[in-house]
C-alpha cells in the first residue's frame, strides 16, 4: 500500500490531509511534535487533533518528530522507502509576530525543516510528488502598493486594475519589499521547493495560501484569523483589530478545498509548480465583515478593541487568483464560501469550548 508522509499532521491542513489520503487508500505516516503549543500556548495545542486521528484513522501512524532533526526524519523515510507515494509538507511556524521573537527557531522550522524533507524525499522517494504549503506572505507587503480604494466596510482594488476581477496572480514580484521574518523564512523554503523541482526534476508543487481555515483550527490571536475570531465571538473574549480601520481584506479557503488540490496534484504531478491558492473572489471578507458575520451566527455582540498600529508587513488587501491552478487541474472546484466556512467553525467549536 502506498504511503503518504504528512508533516504537521495534527494541524488544520495536516489533519485534513491525513483523513483525505487515508480515504484515498494510503497508509499515512504523520509527523507532528505539537510545536503550536510552544508557539502560542496550551490553548493552541493540536494534541486533541492527533488523538482524534489515532482513533478515527486505522491507517494513521504518528511520529512525534521535529522537522529540524534530520536523523529522526530519516528513520521515518527509511522505514517506508520504496512505498512512499506522496509527501505533503504542512508543518510550519506560521506567525509574523512570533517569528520576530525567535528568528533562529522560525528559520530552523520553516526553511531548514523544509530542506531536510526535500533532501530526504530526493534520497528515498525521488519520484514522489512533494507538496508544500507556502504562504502569500512571500510577496511581503508588495500588495499594499496596489491602487486600493476605501469602501464602507473594506478596502478594494481599483476596478481599472487588471487584477481586480480575479485577484493577484503569480507574476507579482517577491523582491524589494518587507516580508517580516516569517515571510522571509517561508520565501527561503518556497524557492528551495521550486529548485528541487527545476534542478533535480522532482515533482514539486508550492501552494501560496491566503487564509487557510476550517473547524480543525486551534485558533490563537497570532494565527488562525477566522477560528480565533469565532472563538472570541462565542466566549465573549476581547478581540483586537490591528490597523487599517478593520477594513483589511483576506480570501479564505476551507481546508477541505485546499486538500482537494493536493489530491489533484498527487494524481497528476508536475515539476516545480507555483500556485496562488485561497478563497479568491469566491470566498473573502474584511475584518469588519467577518465580525458582523460572527455576531449574526452566534447572536452575540463582540467585544473588540482597535489598535491603530498594523502588524509589520501585513497586507491591506489580499485576494489571490487561483486560475493558474484551475487551468492545470480543471476538475477542481470550490465547495465552501465564507458563510459556510464560518458556520462550520461555529458548530465545530460548540463541542470543544
C-alpha positions as CSV (number, residue, x, y, z in Angstrom):
1,X,0.0,0.0,0.0
2,X,1.3,3.5,-0.9
3,X,2.4,5.7,2.0
4,X,1.7,9.4,2.3
5,X,4.1,11.2,4.6
6,X,2.4,14.3,6.1
7,X,4.2,16.8,8.3
8,X,2.2,19.0,10.7
9,X,-0.2,16.1,10.6
10,X,-2.3,17.3,13.6
11,X,-2.7,20.8,12.4
12,X,-5.6,22.2,10.4
13,X,-4.3,21.3,6.9
14,X,-2.3,18.3,8.1
15,X,-5.2,16.5,9.7
16,X,-7.5,17.2,6.8
17,X,-4.7,15.7,4.6
18,X,-4.4,12.6,6.7
19,X,-8.1,11.9,6.5
20,X,-8.3,12.5,2.8
21,X,-5.3,10.5,1.8
22,X,-6.3,7.7,4.1
23,X,-9.7,7.7,2.4
24,X,-7.8,7.5,-1.0
25,X,-6.2,4.3,0.2
26,X,-2.9,5.5,1.5
27,X,-1.2,4.5,4.7
28,X,-0.3,7.8,6.4
29,X,2.9,8.5,8.4
30,X,2.2,11.6,10.3
31,X,5.0,13.9,11.7
32,X,3.9,16.3,14.4
33,X,5.5,17.3,17.7
34,X,2.8,19.9,18.7
35,X,5.1,22.9,18.4
36,X,1.9,25.0,18.2
37,X,1.7,24.7,21.9
38,X,5.2,26.1,22.2
39,X,4.5,28.9,19.7
40,X,1.1,30.0,21.0
41,X,0.4,28.3,24.4
42,X,-1.5,25.3,25.5
43,X,-4.8,26.7,24.2
44,X,-3.4,26.3,20.6
45,X,-2.1,22.7,21.2
46,X,-3.0,20.2,18.5
47,X,-2.8,17.2,20.8
48,X,-6.6,16.8,20.7
49,X,-6.4,16.5,16.9
50,X,-3.6,13.9,17.0
51,X,-5.6,11.9,19.5
52,X,-8.7,12.1,17.2
53,X,-6.7,10.9,14.2
54,X,-5.4,7.9,16.1
55,X,-9.0,7.0,17.0
56,X,-10.5,7.6,13.6
57,X,-7.9,6.5,11.1
58,X,-6.5,3.0,11.4
59,X,-4.1,3.8,8.6
60,X,-2.5,6.6,10.5
61,X,0.8,6.2,12.3
62,X,2.0,9.1,14.4
63,X,5.7,10.2,14.8
64,X,6.4,13.0,17.3
65,X,9.4,14.2,15.4
66,X,10.9,17.7,15.0
67,X,11.4,18.5,11.3
68,X,14.7,20.2,12.2
69,X,16.0,16.8,13.3
70,X,17.3,15.3,10.1
71,X,18.4,12.0,11.7
72,X,15.0,11.3,13.2
73,X,13.2,12.2,10.0
74,X,15.5,9.9,8.1
75,X,14.4,7.0,10.1
76,X,10.8,7.7,9.1
77,X,11.7,7.8,5.5
78,X,13.9,4.7,5.6
79,X,11.0,2.8,7.3
80,X,8.8,3.5,4.3
81,X,11.4,3.6,1.5
82,X,10.0,2.0,-1.7
83,X,6.4,2.7,-0.7
84,X,6.3,6.5,-0.4
85,X,3.7,7.8,-2.8
86,X,3.5,11.4,-1.8
87,X,5.0,13.9,0.7
88,X,2.7,16.7,1.9
89,X,4.6,19.3,4.0
90,X,2.3,21.5,6.1
91,X,4.4,21.9,9.3
92,X,5.5,25.5,9.9
93,X,6.0,28.3,12.3
94,X,3.1,30.4,10.9
95,X,3.1,33.8,12.7
96,X,4.6,37.2,11.8
97,X,4.8,38.3,15.4
98,X,6.2,35.2,16.9
99,X,8.9,34.9,14.3
100,X,10.4,38.2,15.4
101,X,10.8,36.8,18.9
102,X,12.9,33.8,17.9
103,X,14.2,34.2,14.3
104,X,16.5,31.2,14.6
105,X,13.7,28.9,15.6
106,X,11.4,30.4,12.9
107,X,14.1,29.9,10.2
108,X,15.0,26.4,11.5
109,X,11.4,25.2,11.3
110,X,10.3,26.9,8.1
111,X,13.5,26.8,6.0
112,X,15.9,24.2,7.3
113,X,13.0,21.8,8.1
114,X,11.8,22.1,4.5
115,X,15.2,21.5,3.1
116,X,15.5,18.4,5.3
117,X,12.3,17.0,3.9
118,X,13.2,17.8,0.3
119,X,16.6,16.1,0.6
120,X,15.1,13.0,2.3
121,X,12.5,12.8,-0.4
122,X,15.2,13.1,-3.1
123,X,17.2,10.3,-1.4
124,X,14.4,7.9,-0.6
125,X,11.4,8.7,-2.9
126,X,12.6,10.9,-5.8
127,X,9.5,10.1,-7.9
128,X,7.0,11.0,-5.2
129,X,5.2,14.3,-5.5
130,X,6.3,16.9,-2.9
131,X,3.5,19.3,-1.9
132,X,4.4,22.3,0.1
133,X,2.1,24.8,1.9
134,X,3.8,28.2,1.4
135,X,2.1,31.5,2.0
136,X,1.1,34.7,0.3
137,X,3.5,36.4,2.7
138,X,6.3,35.5,0.3
139,X,5.1,38.6,-1.6
140,X,5.8,40.7,1.5
141,X,4.0,44.0,1.7
142,X,4.1,44.5,-2.1
143,X,0.3,44.1,-2.4
144,X,0.0,47.3,-0.3
145,X,1.4,49.3,-3.2
146,X,-1.6,48.3,-5.4
147,X,-4.1,51.1,-6.1
148,X,-6.6,50.5,-3.3
149,X,-9.9,52.2,-2.7
150,X,-11.5,52.6,0.7
151,X,-15.1,51.5,0.9
152,X,-17.6,51.4,3.8
153,X,-16.6,48.1,5.2
154,X,-13.5,47.1,3.2
155,X,-10.6,48.1,1.1
156,X,-10.9,47.1,-2.6
157,X,-8.6,47.1,-5.6
158,X,-9.2,49.8,-8.1
159,X,-11.6,48.2,-10.7
160,X,-9.5,49.5,-13.5
161,X,-6.5,47.3,-12.4
162,X,-6.0,44.1,-14.3
163,X,-6.1,42.0,-11.1
164,X,-9.4,43.5,-9.9
165,X,-11.6,40.8,-11.4
166,X,-9.8,37.6,-10.3
167,X,-7.2,38.7,-7.8
168,X,-3.4,38.7,-7.6
169,X,-1.6,36.2,-9.7
170,X,1.8,34.6,-9.5
171,X,3.5,37.3,-11.6
172,X,3.7,39.6,-8.6
173,X,7.3,40.1,-7.6
174,X,8.6,38.8,-4.2
175,X,11.5,41.2,-4.2
176,X,12.2,44.7,-2.8
177,X,9.6,44.7,-0.1
178,X,9.2,44.0,3.7
179,X,8.3,40.4,4.3
180,X,8.6,40.0,8.1
181,X,11.0,37.5,9.5
182,X,8.3,34.8,9.0
183,X,7.8,35.8,5.4
184,X,11.5,35.7,4.7
185,X,11.8,32.1,6.1
186,X,8.9,31.0,4.0
187,X,10.5,32.6,0.9
188,X,13.6,30.5,1.5
189,X,11.5,27.3,1.8
190,X,9.3,28.3,-1.2
191,X,12.3,28.9,-3.5
192,X,14.0,25.7,-2.4
193,X,11.0,23.6,-3.1
194,X,10.9,25.2,-6.6
195,X,14.6,24.5,-7.1
196,X,14.3,20.8,-6.2
197,X,11.6,20.6,-8.9
198,X,13.5,22.5,-11.5
199,X,17.1,21.5,-10.7
200,X,16.6,17.9,-9.7
201,X,13.5,17.2,-11.8
202,X,11.3,16.3,-8.8
203,X,7.5,16.7,-8.9
204,X,7.1,19.6,-6.5
205,X,4.2,22.0,-6.0
206,X,4.2,25.2,-4.0
207,X,0.8,26.5,-2.7
208,X,1.0,30.2,-1.7
209,X,-2.1,30.2,0.5
210,X,-4.2,33.1,1.7
211,X,-6.1,32.4,4.9
212,X,-6.4,28.6,5.3
213,X,-9.2,27.8,7.7
214,X,-11.8,25.3,8.9
215,X,-13.2,23.7,12.0
216,X,-10.0,21.8,12.7
217,X,-8.1,25.0,13.5
218,X,-6.8,25.6,17.1
219,X,-7.1,29.3,16.6
220,X,-4.9,31.7,18.6
221,X,-4.5,35.5,18.4
222,X,-1.3,35.3,16.5
223,X,-2.6,32.8,14.0
224,X,-5.9,31.5,12.8
225,X,-7.9,34.5,11.8
226,X,-11.5,33.2,11.4
227,X,-11.1,30.4,14.0
228,X,-9.9,32.8,16.7
229,X,-12.5,35.4,15.8
230,X,-15.3,32.9,16.1
231,X,-13.8,31.7,19.4
232,X,-13.9,35.3,20.7
233,X,-17.5,35.7,19.5
234,X,-18.7,32.6,21.3
235,X,-16.9,33.2,24.6
236,X,-17.1,36.9,24.9
237,X,-13.3,37.3,24.8
238,X,-12.0,40.6,23.6
239,X,-10.8,40.7,20.0
240,X,-8.1,43.1,19.0
241,X,-8.2,44.7,15.5
242,X,-4.7,45.8,14.2
243,X,-4.8,48.8,11.9
244,X,-6.4,49.6,8.6
245,X,-9.7,50.6,10.4
246,X,-10.6,46.9,10.4
247,X,-11.2,47.0,6.6
248,X,-8.3,44.7,5.6
249,X,-9.4,42.0,3.3
250,X,-8.4,38.3,3.2
251,X,-9.5,35.5,1.0
252,X,-10.4,32.3,2.9
253,X,-10.2,28.7,1.7
254,X,-11.6,25.8,3.7
255,X,-9.1,23.1,4.5
256,X,-11.2,20.5,2.5
257,X,-10.9,22.6,-0.7
258,X,-7.2,23.0,-0.3
259,X,-6.6,19.3,0.4
260,X,-8.6,18.6,-2.7
261,X,-5.9,20.5,-4.6
262,X,-3.3,18.2,-3.1
263,X,-5.1,15.1,-4.2
264,X,-5.3,16.5,-7.8
265,X,-1.5,17.1,-7.7
266,X,-0.8,13.7,-6.3
267,X,-2.7,12.1,-9.2
268,X,-1.1,14.1,-11.9
269,X,2.1,15.8,-10.6
270,X,4.2,18.4,-12.4
271,X,7.7,19.8,-11.9
272,X,8.4,22.9,-9.9
273,X,5.0,24.4,-10.0
274,X,3.8,27.5,-8.0
275,X,0.2,28.3,-7.3
276,X,-1.6,31.1,-5.5
277,X,-4.4,29.4,-3.6
278,X,-7.1,30.8,-1.4
279,X,-10.8,31.7,-1.4
280,X,-10.2,34.1,-4.4
281,X,-13.3,36.1,-5.4
282,X,-15.4,33.1,-4.3
283,X,-14.7,33.4,-0.6
284,X,-13.3,36.6,1.0
285,X,-14.1,39.2,3.7
286,X,-12.8,42.2,5.5
287,X,-12.2,42.2,9.3
288,X,-15.4,44.3,9.8
289,X,-17.4,42.0,7.6
290,X,-16.1,38.9,9.4
291,X,-17.0,40.4,12.8
292,X,-20.6,41.1,11.6
293,X,-20.9,37.6,10.3
294,X,-19.7,36.0,13.6
295,X,-22.2,38.2,15.5
296,X,-25.0,37.1,13.3
297,X,-24.1,33.4,13.6
298,X,-23.6,33.4,17.4
299,X,-26.2,36.0,18.3
300,X,-23.6,37.7,20.5
301,X,-22.3,41.3,20.3
302,X,-18.5,41.1,20.1
303,X,-16.1,42.9,22.3
304,X,-13.4,44.5,20.1
305,X,-10.5,46.9,20.7
306,X,-8.9,48.8,17.9
307,X,-5.1,49.1,17.8
308,X,-4.0,51.8,15.4
309,X,-0.7,50.2,14.5
310,X,-1.0,47.4,12.0
311,X,1.2,44.4,12.1
312,X,4.5,44.9,10.3
313,X,4.4,43.7,6.7
314,X,0.7,42.9,7.0
315,X,-1.5,43.0,3.9
316,X,-4.2,45.6,3.5
317,X,-5.9,43.7,0.7
318,X,-5.3,40.1,-0.4
319,X,-7.4,38.2,-2.9
320,X,-5.5,35.6,-4.8
321,X,-6.1,34.4,-8.3
322,X,-6.5,30.7,-8.5
323,X,-6.9,30.4,-12.2
324,X,-3.4,29.0,-12.9
325,X,-4.1,26.0,-10.7
326,X,-7.6,25.6,-12.3
327,X,-6.0,25.7,-15.8
328,X,-3.8,22.7,-14.8
329,X,-6.5,20.8,-12.8
330,X,-9.8,21.9,-14.4
331,X,-11.9,19.4,-12.4
332,X,-11.1,21.1,-9.1
333,X,-13.9,23.3,-7.7
334,X,-14.6,25.3,-4.5
335,X,-17.2,23.7,-2.2
336,X,-17.2,26.3,0.6
337,X,-17.8,30.0,0.7
338,X,-17.1,32.4,3.6
339,X,-20.6,31.9,5.2
340,X,-20.4,28.1,5.0
341,X,-16.9,28.2,6.5
342,X,-17.9,30.3,9.5
343,X,-21.0,28.2,10.2
344,X,-18.8,25.0,10.2
345,X,-16.2,26.6,12.5
346,X,-19.0,27.6,14.9
347,X,-20.5,24.1,15.0
348,X,-17.0,22.6,15.4
349,X,-16.3,24.8,18.4
350,X,-19.6,24.1,20.1
351,X,-18.3,20.7,21.3
352,X,-14.8,22.0,22.3
353,X,-15.2,25.3,24.1
